[in-house]
Amino acid sequence: MCGILGQINRHGEVDQSLFQSMLETLASRGPDQQGCYFDRNIALGHRRLSIIDLSEAGRQPMPNEDKTVYIVFNGEIYNYLHVKTLLKQQHVWQSRTDTEVLIHGYEENGQVLLQTIEGMFAFAILDREKQVLTLARDHFGKKPLYYYLDDKCFVFASEIKALLRNPRIKANLRVNHLSLLKFLFYGYIPSPNTLFDKIRKLEPATIKVSGNVKSQ
């Protein structure tokens, strides 16, 4: 498993030191490598557990050739070699990872890519040209993905504890008492709710798109 993290501020730059501290809470998910991408009000982070292609070429956040599209990915695409054969041949491949198949698949097919891949996954793709951030989660919800949204920022992470490391987010949260009652009754909290009122789980088989994403 790996850990992913991302933040988009409506105004103002991302605090890089705080963001890296948030990413550090996911260290147990990815002990092999850590990577960050910062562009003023945008940040992506990844903790990697190397499985396919153990080289540095598999480091994330991973860009496409011209660095207009970036991905952070947690999971495994079982049919990535088949999907790769469906792609056009103009791509310059830097690795043998399923991650790179996803990013080039998105370049060619956009969100239609989700109709061709099989596996367990949670990922985020930042398209700088289209100013769009796309979050996606596998059909069975094997890989977790949580997000927080208010009028100042949008933040997503593989685990809630990464969000709680941000003191401003933590100060804005309240316990969702209905979710607490459901947990006591069912033994779990049904999606998309969590224990906190402003943190949601991305539901299985779901794509979430955030538009007008741009560095300021």
N, C-alpha and C positions, 0 to 999 in steps of 0.2 A: 504494500500500500504506500501511497504518497500523501502529502499534505499540500493543499492549495489555499491561496489567500489573495484577495484583491480589494482595492479601495479606489473609489472615484469621488472626489470632492466637488461640490457644486462651485465653490470659490476657494481659492487658496491652494498652496502646495501641500502635498502629503508630507507629514512629519516622517522622514525616513528612519530616524532612530526608533521611534515608536512602532513603526510598521515592522521593522526587523525584530523588535521585541515580541510583537504579536506572532510573527512567523516562528520564532524560537519555541513557542508553546507547542508547535506541531513537530518538534524534533523527533519524537518517538515514531512518527509515521514515516519519516524519511531520513535515516541517519547517514546516507551516502554523500549527498550533495545538497547545497542550499544555493538558491539563486533569486535575484530580484531584478525587476525592471521598473524604473521610475521615469516619469515624464510630467513634471510639474504636479498637476492635480490628479494624476493617474499612477497607480502602483499595482504590480503583480508580483506574487511571491510563490516559491515552490520549495518543498522539501522532498528529496528524491530517494526512493528505494529502488536501486537499479535491478531490473529484471531482464529486459530486452535491450541489447546493445549497452554494455557496461561502460563504454568509453565516455569521454567528455563531450562527444558529439550529441549525446542524449540529454545534455543539461537543459533545464528549463528555468524561466520562461523561454520558450523556443520561438524564434521568428521565422517568417518566410524569407525568401531570398532578398527582397528589397526592404525588409523590416517594416512593412505596412500592416502585417497581421502577426499577432502574438498569441500563444496558447499556454495555459497551465492545465495539466491533465493528471488525474488520479484514476488508475484502473488498468484494464487490459482489454484490447480489442482482439477478439479471437480470430476474426477473418481479415486482419489487416493486410496480409499478403495478397489475398484475392482483391480487396478494394484497391490496392496499389496497382494491380494490372488494369483496372478500369480507368485510371487517370491518364491524362495526356503525358506525352514524353518530354515536354519542354522544361520540366522541373529539374533543378540542380539539387540532388539529394546529398545531404550532409551526414546522414546517419542511417541505421537500419531499424529505427524505432517505429512503433505504432503511432507515437505522438506526431511524427512528421507526416505520416499518412493522413492523419486527421487535419493537419493544418493545410496541406495541399488539397485535400478533399473539400475543405471549406472554401478555398480559393476558387475551385471550379464549380461547386454545386451549392454553396451556401448551406442553409439549414436542411436542404434535401439530403445532405450527407447522412443525417440521422436515420434515414430510411435504408441505408446500405450497410451500416455497421452492426456487428453483433459483439456483445461483451458486457462487462461491468465497468461503469465509468461515471465520473463527474468531472466536467471540464468547463473552462471559460475561454472564449476566444474574443480577443480585442481586435476589432477592425478599425484601424486609425483613419483610413480613407472614407469609409462609410459612416464613421463616428458611431459605431454600434458595439455593444458588449453582449455576447450571447453566452448564457449559462445552459448547460444540459445535464441531464441525469438519466441513467439507464432505466429500462422498463421495470425492473424488479427492485430498484432502489437499494442496490447492494453497496454503492458508494455514497457516503453522506455529503450533503451540501446545505449550509445554512446561510441566511443573509439578513442584514439589518439595513433599514432604510429610514431616513428622516429628511428634513428639508436642507440639510447640509452635506450629507454624504450617503453613499451606498457602499456597503462592505459585505463581502462574502468569505466564507472559510469552511474548511472540512470539519472543524469542530467549534462548538460554541465558546470554548475557553479562549480561543484566539480573539474572538470579538470582545470578550470580557476583559482582556488585557488593556483595551483602550479605555482610559478613565472617563472620557466624555460619553462614550456609548454606555458604559456601566452605570453612570449616574442617571441616564435617561430611561433605564429599564425598571419595570415593575413586574412582580410575579403575576402570572396569569392564573387566577384562582380556579377558573373553570378547567384549565389544563391540568392543574394540580389534582382536582377532584377526579378527572378522567384517569390520571395516572394511578391514583389510589384504587379506583374501581377496576380498570382494565389491566393495569400493570405496565402500561405504555401510554404515550401521548399521540393520538392520531394526527397525521399530517393534514395541513401544513403548520399546525400550531406547535409551539414549544412551551417550556416552562415560563418563558419571558414574553411580555406582551408585544414587543417590537422586533422580535427575532422569529423568522419563519424558516421552515424546512422547504427546500425545493422538492416538490412531490415527484415520485417516480414517473418515468416516461414524460417528463416535462421539459419544455424549452422556455426560458425566460430571456427576453430581449430588452436591453436598456438602450435607448437612442440618445442622440445628441451628446455623445461622449467625445470630448476633445480636450487637448492640453490647453491651458490658459496662461 
